[in-house]
Amino acid sequence: MLIMKAQTKTRQDSLSPADALLLLKEGNKRFVNNLRTDKNLLQMVNDTRDGQWPFAVVLSCIDSRTSAELVFDQGLGDIFSARVAGNVVNEDILGSMEYAVKYAGSKLVLVLGHTKCGAVTSACQKVNDGNITALLHKIQPAIERAEKEATVSTNTQEFVEKVATFNVLEAMEEIRERSAIIREMESDEKIQVVGAVYDVETGIVNFFDN
């Protein structure tokens, strides 16, 4: 069994954005095949007590089935994890991502959607209730995008999954548009912004072709 050690600054500095992406892809393969690494979590606590050097920042949904640390088989100190229903973008999320890449050295920004998303489903059903309304409104551009390209009825699960995919793409575009820091760092090839969808039935993360 592969023994995982905590990230170090030296290792983080040596990684390219492509390397960071590969670490996530390899981690998901281990997860799907039940070949997770052996982690001494208490040792990782000790190893990271004076600092952290995560190689990626992941924006994902709050769905209890989509913990990035688990589905990518990562340990303490490996990734920043930002979670909000529907993996939508807001000012606080953007600021967190900017901190991760500019000041903490992360090499990858991943937007991770998932199948059978409750927030996306609720947005498609036009749920209107309390503060949920404002949150779901952020998914509306993805719904409109899916409606323009729809080849199936908007009342189907297939349509909801199309919206989930477009919601990731919309988030990626919004990150690049609203964050000059991330946009410039990606242009300089210091980081990479990628998207993916996690399948809650298989555990497989399907990455988009950038």
Secondary structure in CASP SS format (residue, H / E / C, confidence):
PFRMAT SS
TARGET T0000
AUTHOR 0000-0000-0000
METHOD secondary structure of the structure
MODEL  1
M C 1.00
L C 1.00
I E 1.00
M E 1.00
K C 1.00
A C 1.00
Q C 1.00
T C 1.00
K H 1.00
T H 1.00
R H 1.00
Q H 1.00
D H 1.00
S H 1.00
L C 1.00
S C 1.00
P H 1.00
A H 1.00
D H 1.00
A H 1.00
L H 1.00
L H 1.00
L H 1.00
L H 1.00
K H 1.00
E H 1.00
G H 1.00
N H 1.00
K H 1.00
R H 1.00
F H 1.00
V H 1.00
N C 1.00
N C 1.00
L C 1.00
R C 1.00
T C 1.00
D E 1.00
K E 1.00
N C 1.00
L H 1.00
L H 1.00
Q H 1.00
M H 1.00
V H 1.00
N H 1.00
D H 1.00
T C 1.00
R C 1.00
D C 1.00
G C 1.00
Q C 1.00
W C 1.00
P C 1.00
F C 1.00
A E 1.00
V E 1.00
V E 1.00
L E 1.00
S E 1.00
C C 1.00
I C 1.00
D C 1.00
S C 1.00
R C 1.00
T C 1.00
S C 1.00
A H 1.00
E H 1.00
L H 1.00
V H 1.00
F C 1.00
D C 1.00
Q C 1.00
G C 1.00
L C 1.00
G C 1.00
D C 1.00
I E 1.00
F E 1.00
S E 1.00
A E 1.00
R E 1.00
V C 1.00
A H 1.00
G H 1.00
N H 1.00
V C 1.00
V C 1.00
N C 1.00
E H 1.00
D H 1.00
I H 1.00
L H 1.00
G H 1.00
S H 1.00
M H 1.00
E H 1.00
Y H 1.00
A H 1.00
V H 1.00
K H 1.00
Y H 1.00
A C 1.00
G C 1.00
S C 1.00
K C 1.00
L E 1.00
V E 1.00
L E 1.00
V E 1.00
L E 1.00
G E 1.00
H E 1.00
T C 1.00
K C 1.00
C C 1.00
G H 1.00
A H 1.00
V H 1.00
T H 1.00
S H 1.00
A H 1.00
C H 1.00
Q C 1.00
K C 1.00
V C 1.00
N C 1.00
D C 1.00
G C 1.00
N C 1.00
I H 1.00
T H 1.00
A H 1.00
L H 1.00
L H 1.00
H H 1.00
K C 1.00
I C 1.00
Q H 1.00
P H 1.00
A H 1.00
I H 1.00
E H 1.00
R H 1.00
A H 1.00
E H 1.00
K H 1.00
E C 1.00
A C 1.00
T C 1.00
V C 1.00
S C 1.00
T C 1.00
N C 1.00
T C 1.00
Q H 1.00
E H 1.00
F H 1.00
V H 1.00
E H 1.00
K H 1.00
V H 1.00
A H 1.00
T H 1.00
F H 1.00
N H 1.00
V H 1.00
L H 1.00
E H 1.00
A H 1.00
M H 1.00
E H 1.00
E H 1.00
I H 1.00
R H 1.00
E H 1.00
R H 1.00
S C 1.00
A H 1.00
I H 1.00
I H 1.00
R H 1.00
E H 1.00
M H 1.00
E H 1.00
S H 1.00
D C 1.00
E C 1.00
K C 1.00
I C 1.00
Q E 1.00
V E 1.00
V E 1.00
G E 1.00
A E 1.00
V E 1.00
Y E 1.00
D C 1.00
V C 1.00
E C 1.00
T C 1.00
G C 1.00
I C 1.00
V E 1.00
N E 1.00
F E 1.00
F C 1.00
D C 1.00
N C 1.00
END
